[in-house]
Amino acid sequence: MPLIPEEPQIHESVQGPRATSASGRIAPTPRPVPGPRPAAPSRPGRPGPLRPAPPVQRTARDVAGSKPEPSGPVTPAPSDAATPQLQLIPATVEGALEAADEAVDLLLDSGRVPGEILVITTGDPHPWAAHELSFGEASYWAQHDARDDVFYADAAIAGRAGSRPVVVVAVNATAAATALSLAHAKAGALMIVCGDPQQINAVLGAGV
C-alpha cells in the first residue's frame, strides 16, 4: 500500500492559502483575479447623487396621498387659457393658510417661477403681506409690479393685483364667494383652492 506523503508545512511568510494537488505536490498560489471595484467617491465638481430636499419629500408625500396635487400639471398651460384648471385641497379655516403655503412650495418644486404665483386670502392677510404692508403700500405694490416673487394679497385689495398664471386661494374665512370669483378671474392656467370642500363646491358649482 503506497504511503501518503506528509502534508507540506505552510510558512507564515507565505501569504494566502496554498492548494495541494492530488499527487502531493504544492501547487502555486493562485493570483487574485481582478473583480469589480468598489465605486469611487465623487470627485469635487463631479455631479453626485441628488441630495434629498424638503421639496422632494413633500412631492413624494403628496403623490402617496389622495388629495389633489397642485404640482399636477408639469407643463404650464398658456396664460391666456379661457378656463383655468381648478384644484381643491381640503383644509379647515384655521389650516387654510398652511395648506396654501404647502401648495406654493409644491408649485415651486414642480418648476413654477415664483413670479407666476398669486396667493389670495379670504380672511386675515397672509403674514408676509401683513409684514410688507407695514413698510407702506408703495413698497408693497412695487414688489407686485416687479413680478419676481410670489405675491400675497387679501381679498379686500386683491382686485388691484394683476392676473398671474397660477392663483392659490386660502379660504381662511367663511364668506369666500367674492374672493373665489375674483381669484378665478385672475388665474390664467391654474387655480388652487384650500378650504372646506362643501363651501368651495357650493360656490364653484354656482358658476364661478
Rosetta blueprint (number, residue, H / E / L):
1 M L
2 P L
3 L L
4 I L
5 P L
6 E L
7 E L
8 P L
9 Q L
10 I L
11 H L
12 E L
13 S L
14 V L
15 Q L
16 G L
17 P L
18 R L
19 A L
20 T E
21 S L
22 A L
23 S L
24 G L
25 R L
26 I E
27 A L
28 P L
29 T L
30 P L
31 R L
32 P L
33 V L
34 P L
35 G L
36 P L
37 R L
38 P L
39 A L
40 A L
41 P L
42 S L
43 R L
44 P L
45 G L
46 R L
47 P L
48 G L
49 P L
50 L L
51 R L
52 P L
53 A L
54 P H
55 P H
56 V H
57 Q H
58 R H
59 T H
60 A H
61 R H
62 D H
63 V H
64 A H
65 G L
66 S L
67 K L
68 P L
69 E L
70 P L
71 S L
72 G L
73 P L
74 V L
75 T L
76 P L
77 A L
78 P L
79 S L
80 D L
81 A L
82 A L
83 T L
84 P L
85 Q E
86 L E
87 Q E
88 L E
89 I E
90 P E
91 A L
92 T L
93 V L
94 E L
95 G L
96 A H
97 L H
98 E H
99 A H
100 A H
101 D H
102 E H
103 A H
104 V H
105 D H
106 L H
107 L H
108 L H
109 D H
110 S L
111 G L
112 R L
113 V L
114 P H
115 G H
116 E H
117 I E
118 L E
119 V E
120 I E
121 T E
122 T L
123 G L
124 D L
125 P L
126 H L
127 P H
128 W H
129 A H
130 A H
131 H H
132 E H
133 L H
134 S L
135 F L
136 G L
137 E H
138 A H
139 S H
140 Y H
141 W H
142 A H
143 Q H
144 H H
145 D H
146 A H
147 R L
148 D L
149 D L
150 V L
151 F E
152 Y E
153 A E
154 D E
155 A L
156 A L
157 I L
158 A H
159 G H
160 R H
161 A L
162 G L
163 S L
164 R E
165 P E
166 V E
167 V E
168 V E
169 V E
170 A E
171 V L
172 N L
173 A L
174 T L
175 A L
176 A L
177 A H
178 T H
179 A H
180 L H
181 S H
182 L H
183 A H
184 H H
185 A H
186 K H
187 A E
188 G E
189 A E
190 L E
191 M E
192 I E
193 V E
194 C E
195 G E
196 D L
197 P H
198 Q H
199 Q H
200 I H
201 N H
202 A H
203 V H
204 L H
205 G L
206 A L
207 G L
208 V L
